[in-house]
């Protein structure tokens, strides 16, 4: 059987640029998978369908949508908490495990290369990554074909082949993945408040039903040292609050932290 390439596709600009590079410039037709957490933006789901349609026209294949035993919210109920920087169980349970279970069932499971769209310019940790890596979390060789690319080059290949970018970028977000990510910074919450009040309402309802806080605590009780739990509405209010009361929406610097699993290329 011919050696197979499997692209982990998130619907973000980098994985889309990788897909375009492979098909249009390297004449490689990868198997394309999207690991669905059940917690993506409606814009991202629509974008996945858009790319899947293009892929079908180009190669006769489509994006394979994978789901695990749990979605984002049922996993939080099982764990009795939502994930955070100190409890990063979301990527493992919702993306890595479902992907590996699916991969093990494929005839090319032992003869494939996993492809991601990570770029060295995105973080200090990623700057140490190589284009080809023999060992990876996936247990297979890893290829990061656009590791040396700049953001400008990523957008340029979209423009070259007249492919739209995920609408989330046009609305001010710098990453694509869970919506919002539990590590969301001020800017992401501002965009949420401005463009997706319905999403805030959905999270508010989930918090009421589960008694859990979607986002991690922001402050501690100065006397007891205990964490002060905030609701989604309190987090958004914090994001909208400015130092001088005059800063406009969308001008605050992104504060999101890239989690340890981001190097797998499955969240953005």
Secondary structure as GFF3:
##gff-version 3
##sequence-region A 1 268
A	DSSP	beta_strand	4	8	.	.	.	ID=ss1
A	DSSP	alpha_helix	13	20	.	.	.	ID=ss2
A	DSSP	pi_helix	21	25	.	.	.	ID=ss3
A	DSSP	beta_strand	31	35	.	.	.	ID=ss4
A	DSSP	alpha_helix	42	59	.	.	.	ID=ss5
A	DSSP	beta_strand	64	66	.	.	.	ID=ss6
A	DSSP	alpha_helix	72	79	.	.	.	ID=ss7
A	DSSP	alpha_helix	89	91	.	.	.	ID=ss8
A	DSSP	pi_helix	92	96	.	.	.	ID=ss9
A	DSSP	alpha_helix	97	104	.	.	.	ID=ss10
A	DSSP	beta_strand	112	115	.	.	.	ID=ss11
A	DSSP	three_ten_helix	120	122	.	.	.	ID=ss12
A	DSSP	three_ten_helix	126	128	.	.	.	ID=ss13
A	DSSP	beta_strand	132	133	.	.	.	ID=ss14
A	DSSP	beta_strand	142	143	.	.	.	ID=ss15
A	DSSP	alpha_helix	151	160	.	.	.	ID=ss16
A	DSSP	alpha_helix	167	170	.	.	.	ID=ss17
A	DSSP	alpha_helix	186	195	.	.	.	ID=ss18
A	DSSP	alpha_helix	197	210	.	.	.	ID=ss19
A	DSSP	beta_strand	219	220	.	.	.	ID=ss20
A	DSSP	beta_strand	227	228	.	.	.	ID=ss21
A	DSSP	alpha_helix	232	240	.	.	.	ID=ss22
A	DSSP	three_ten_helix	260	264	.	.	.	ID=ss23
###
